[in-house]
Amino acid sequence: MPETQSETNIALPAMRVSYEQGSLSEIDLAGSWHEQLAQWLDEATRAGLAEPNAMVLATADPEGRPSSRTVLAKGLDARGLVFYTNYTSNKSHDLRATRYASATFPWLAMQRQATVRGTVEKVDPAETAEYWRSRPRGSQLGSWASPQSRVVRDRTVLDSALANINRQFADAERVPVPPHWGGWRIVPDRVEFWQGRSNRMHDRLRFEQDAVDRSWQVRRLAP
């Protein structure tokens, strides 16, 4: 029989935190969603949070079955939010099928989060190549070696693949970008900034893009 809550000694109903660290008002917001997101990323970085650019990326397959995983944001400007991955991965299959994604930055230590939702597009190869050059060589080799999301027999398959790639590029001064690897950009139509408040009366401010004239509006949501 499955374990009960008492058997595992996990008192989930009693777990709660009072959010007292800050507030968020309309006058606090930057002039655009990407400037506000850059500001919060900077504040999370200066606060010493581990991997402040980590975000939970949510996608769905053609049947609507969702998947989520943590990836690292590697680009941010007025065009959108960029991350890089294997184009043969499950997430890439989802993105090609639905062309839509959502990503949430969970800055738990600061009692805040930001969520970006919108259509997706592949990053231009030149932009991908520029980022690729900034990656450590070991990460570059790993991107060549890993058949991301595929089932493998055991760890030795991965270790062997990496060893083969190391030999393949042993004499190469620069490791080229794999043809199966590159960036995705989330082009948002909604970006929400959430700040925890006491009594669960949180602040939620959302930038929304008009579908007709593409202008942005800010709206407050009930917590």
Salt bridges, closest charged atoms under 4 A:
GLU26 OE2 - ARG220 NE 3.01
ASP42 OD2 - ARG46 NE 2.84
GLU43 OE1 - ARG112 NH1 2.66
ASP61 OD2 - ARG65 NE 2.71
GLU63 OE1 - ARG65 NH2 3.05
ASP77 OD2 - ARG79 NH2 2.78
GLU121 OE2 - ARG185 NH1 3.20
GLU127 OE1 - ARG79 NH1 3.40
GLU127 OE1 - ARG185 NH2 2.92
ASP154 OD2 - ARG153 NE 3.42
ASP159 OD1 - ARG155 NE 3.02
ASP189 OD1 - ARG117 NH2 3.36
GLU192 OE2 - ARG204 NE 2.62
ASP203 OD2 - ARG197 NH1 2.77
ASP203 OD1 - ARG220 NH1 2.90
GLU208 OE2 - ARG206 NH2 2.46
GLU208 OE1 - ARG219 NH1 2.93
